[in-house]
């Protein structure tokens, strides 16, 4: 197995005690916050497998909520995130689930407010790394290790081409891309990992493309 950097071996700078159960969990929570785009009013976390068994002892609970509060893995405020959320009036609820999942460190995170909500499924894959495997019912693979653009669009001819052509015009290189849909001809989701961060101006240009409904970015 090849490692991209020393941090792939020793893990990230983080608040302990576990890279899988703490740092990885914090990254799952932070991706949810990034995609939601604002501080939520409520958070519900469903924990599966090893997460469900050890979440209090290994700090998975404070880590996920710390991520939702937009804290980095090394932020010392993670240890008091539940209290900080309460002070902010954010309602937090954890549900321990018995259902079997493909990965032992799995969390389903729902966050929301009076304007809307968001639901994602994340897995902590070790070494502080996490992947997002589902977003609002769409299956995907989002590592969180690279800047990424998420594009919600109508499942129509030319939608994907208009997005990729726009990225090419701005000399944005695509490292990984996948498209998922629930039903032919309905809404679909593009997940595009790129080699560099994209500007807000580019996001607005993407949103103006034909059949594009919403664009969001996840910053490395």
C-alpha positions, 0 to 999 in steps of 0.5 A: 500500500502506498502512502501519499504523505506521512500524515497518511501513516501517523494520522492527522493532528487531532484531539484524541483518543482515536483517529477513527472514532474521533478525528474521522468522526469530526470530519464527517460532522464538518462535511455535513456543516459545510454542505448545509452552509450554516449553523443548524438548529438541531442535530440527530446522529444515528450510530452503527457498528463500532461507533454505536458501541464505543461512541462515548468512551472514544469521543465520537459524540463530541467529535461529530458535534464539534465537526457540525460546529465547524471545528477542525480535528485539532480544535480543543473545543471539540471536547466541550462541543456538546456543552457549546451546542447547548449554549447555542440552543442547538438540540442534539440527539444520538440514536444507537442502531442495531442494523448491520452496515457495510462499514463498522464505523458508520454514522448517519447525520441529519442537521437542519433548521426552519429553512431546511435540512440535510442528511448524509452517511459517513464512514471513518476509514482509519487514520483520521480519514472519512468518506461520505457514502450517501447524501440526501438519499443519493449514493456517492463516494466523497473522500473529503481529502480533496476540494470537491464540487457537488452539483444537483441537476436535472437528469437531462442530456448535456447537463454533465457536459456543460459543467465539465466544459465550464471547469475546463474553461477555467483550467480546473482539473478533475481528479474524480467524478461520479454521477448518481440518480434515483430515477431516470429523468429526475434529479441527479447528483454530480460529485466532482473532486478537483485539484484546486479550490474553486472560487465563488464566482465559478460556482455561480457560473456553474449554477447558471448552466442549463439544468443545474439546480444547486451547486455546493463545494467542500473545501479541502 
